[in-house]
Amino acid sequence: MTASGQMSFEERERRALEIYESKIRPLMGPADDGKFVRIDVISGDYEIGESSVDTGNALHARRPDAIMHTIRDHHSYVIRFRARPARQVKT
């Protein structure tokens, strides 16, 4: 982590996947296919739901200072979402 308390995407992803594989994935069943999993990579707390926004809001309500990472589980693969930098408009 940097001095400001920020965590690189790579470190956040590594921690999230570790928590997901060890704690969350074993509890997920067929009814959870395609759902989003939002993970606080510091506490290990998580939220599972139909929408990335809803899972983020629910987790934020419990853990306002969370460092979050989103994973979407669908069958045997995992998709990781990463924010893209905003585009600069030339004037």
Rosetta blueprint (number, residue, H / E / L):
1 M L
2 T L
3 A L
4 S L
5 G L
6 Q L
7 M L
8 S L
9 F H
10 E H
11 E H
12 R H
13 E H
14 R H
15 R H
16 A H
17 L H
18 E H
19 I H
20 Y H
21 E H
22 S H
23 K H
24 I H
25 R H
26 P H
27 L H
28 M L
29 G L
30 P H
31 A H
32 D H
33 D L
34 G L
35 K L
36 F E
37 V E
38 R E
39 I E
40 D E
41 V L
42 I L
43 S L
44 G L
45 D L
46 Y E
47 E E
48 I E
49 G E
50 E L
51 S L
52 S H
53 V H
54 D H
55 T H
56 G H
57 N H
58 A H
59 L H
60 H H
61 A H
62 R H
63 R L
64 P L
65 D L
66 A L
67 I L
68 M E
69 H E
70 T E
71 I E
72 R E
73 D E
74 H E
75 H L
76 S L
77 Y E
78 V E
79 I E
80 R E
81 F L
82 R L
83 A L
84 R L
85 P L
86 A L
87 R L
88 Q L
89 V L
90 K L
91 T L
